[in-house]
């Protein structure tokens, strides 16, 4: 159940279920034996995320940065990912700089590294429609996050 902790067997064993179809488990504050995912574990899941997600050199965070079309589009995305984070009970570090540059950083503060919940929220955030800067999107044709959703 939800009280099993972040590194619980239930969520780790449901690997056949796509990340975007999974639900985050409740986090416990220390002492529950949770350990960060290994670089190998994280790397195994990275292909299911938009290629714009990058694993940090230390292997303890994933992040993506993009340019929205304008300030309103950037804030619209921030509001939607904030709602997703509240629904999942797992919160990324978010920022907007230079009026349209959005950064999302996923990591689990309590274990000082990555947990499956970070990847679940990342995968679900890839489904949020994004109105990208047309120039930025032309320069980053590999980006898939939010593109199909925005076209609907």
C-alpha positions as CSV (number, residue, x, y, z in Angstrom):
1,X,0.0,0.0,0.0
2,X,0.9,3.7,0.1
3,X,2.6,3.3,3.5
4,X,5.3,1.0,2.2
5,X,7.8,3.8,1.5
6,X,9.4,5.1,-1.6
7,X,11.6,2.1,-2.4
8,X,8.9,-0.4,-1.8
9,X,8.7,-3.6,-3.6
10,X,5.2,-2.8,-5.0
11,X,6.3,0.0,-7.2
12,X,9.7,-1.5,-8.1
13,X,7.9,-4.8,-9.1
14,X,5.4,-3.0,-11.4
15,X,8.1,-2.3,-14.0
16,X,6.0,-3.7,-16.8
17,X,3.5,-0.9,-16.3
18,X,4.4,2.3,-18.2
19,X,5.7,5.1,-15.9
20,X,2.9,7.4,-17.0
21,X,0.3,4.9,-15.9
22,X,1.8,4.4,-12.4
23,X,1.0,6.3,-9.2
24,X,3.6,7.8,-6.8
25,X,3.8,6.2,-3.4
26,X,3.8,8.2,-0.3
27,X,7.2,9.3,0.9
28,X,8.4,8.6,4.4
29,X,10.7,11.0,6.1
30,X,14.0,9.1,6.6
31,X,14.5,5.8,8.5
32,X,12.4,3.7,6.1
33,X,15.5,2.2,4.4
34,X,14.9,3.9,1.1
35,X,17.9,4.3,-1.1
36,X,18.4,6.2,-4.3
37,X,18.1,4.3,-7.6
38,X,21.4,3.3,-9.2
39,X,22.5,5.0,-12.4
40,X,21.8,1.7,-14.1
41,X,18.2,1.5,-12.8
42,X,17.6,5.1,-13.9
43,X,19.2,4.6,-17.3
44,X,16.8,1.7,-17.9
45,X,13.8,4.0,-17.6
46,X,15.2,7.0,-19.5
47,X,14.1,5.8,-23.0
48,X,10.5,6.0,-21.8
49,X,10.9,9.8,-21.2
50,X,11.3,12.6,-23.7
51,X,14.9,12.8,-24.9
52,X,15.1,16.3,-23.5
53,X,15.4,14.8,-19.9
54,X,19.0,14.7,-18.9
55,X,20.6,12.6,-16.1
56,X,23.0,14.7,-14.0
57,X,26.7,13.7,-14.0
58,X,26.3,12.5,-10.4
59,X,23.3,10.4,-11.4
60,X,21.2,11.9,-8.6
61,X,18.8,14.2,-10.6
62,X,17.0,14.4,-13.9
63,X,16.2,17.7,-15.5
64,X,14.8,19.3,-18.6
65,X,14.9,22.9,-19.8
66,X,13.0,24.4,-22.6
67,X,11.9,27.7,-24.1
68,X,8.2,28.4,-24.1
69,X,6.6,30.6,-26.8
70,X,6.1,33.4,-24.2
71,X,5.8,34.1,-20.5
72,X,2.1,33.1,-20.4
73,X,2.9,29.7,-22.0
74,X,5.8,29.2,-19.5
75,X,3.5,29.9,-16.5
76,X,0.7,27.7,-18.0
77,X,3.1,24.8,-18.0
78,X,4.3,25.6,-14.5
79,X,0.7,25.7,-13.2
80,X,-0.1,22.3,-14.9
81,X,3.0,20.5,-13.6
82,X,2.3,22.0,-10.1
83,X,-1.2,20.5,-10.2
84,X,0.2,17.1,-11.3
85,X,2.8,17.3,-8.5
86,X,0.1,18.0,-5.9
87,X,-2.0,15.1,-7.3
88,X,1.0,12.7,-7.1
89,X,2.3,14.1,-3.8
90,X,5.7,14.4,-5.3
91,X,7.2,17.8,-6.2
92,X,9.9,18.9,-8.7
93,X,12.0,22.0,-8.5
94,X,10.6,24.4,-11.0
95,X,11.8,27.7,-12.3
96,X,11.1,30.3,-15.1
97,X,14.0,32.5,-16.1
98,X,14.5,35.0,-19.0
99,X,10.7,35.3,-19.2
100,X,10.3,32.0,-21.2
101,X,12.9,29.5,-20.1
102,X,11.4,26.7,-18.0
103,X,13.5,24.3,-15.9
104,X,12.2,21.2,-14.2
105,X,14.5,19.2,-11.9
106,X,13.4,15.9,-10.4
107,X,15.0,14.3,-7.4
108,X,13.9,13.1,-4.0
109,X,15.3,15.3,-1.3
110,X,14.8,12.8,1.6
111,X,17.1,10.2,0.0
112,X,19.3,12.8,-1.8
113,X,18.9,11.0,-5.1
114,X,16.4,9.6,-7.6
115,X,13.4,7.4,-6.8
116,X,10.9,5.8,-9.1
117,X,8.5,8.6,-8.1
118,X,10.7,11.1,-9.9
119,X,10.5,9.1,-13.1
120,X,6.7,8.7,-12.8
121,X,6.2,12.5,-12.4
122,X,8.7,13.2,-15.3
123,X,6.8,10.7,-17.5
124,X,3.4,12.3,-16.6
125,X,4.8,15.8,-17.2
126,X,5.8,14.7,-20.7
127,X,2.0,14.5,-21.4
128,X,1.3,18.1,-20.5
129,X,0.7,20.3,-23.6
130,X,3.5,22.8,-24.1
131,X,3.5,25.8,-26.4
132,X,7.2,25.9,-27.3
133,X,9.1,28.8,-28.8
134,X,8.9,27.9,-32.6
135,X,12.6,28.7,-33.0
136,X,13.6,26.6,-30.0
137,X,11.5,23.6,-31.2
138,X,13.1,23.8,-34.7
139,X,16.5,23.7,-33.0
140,X,15.4,20.8,-30.8
141,X,13.5,18.4,-33.1
142,X,14.1,15.5,-30.8
143,X,11.7,16.9,-28.2
144,X,8.5,14.9,-27.9
145,X,7.2,16.1,-24.5
146,X,3.9,18.0,-24.8
147,X,4.2,18.3,-28.6
148,X,1.4,15.9,-29.6
149,X,-0.8,17.0,-26.7
150,X,-0.4,20.7,-27.8
151,X,-1.4,19.9,-31.3
152,X,-4.8,18.4,-30.3
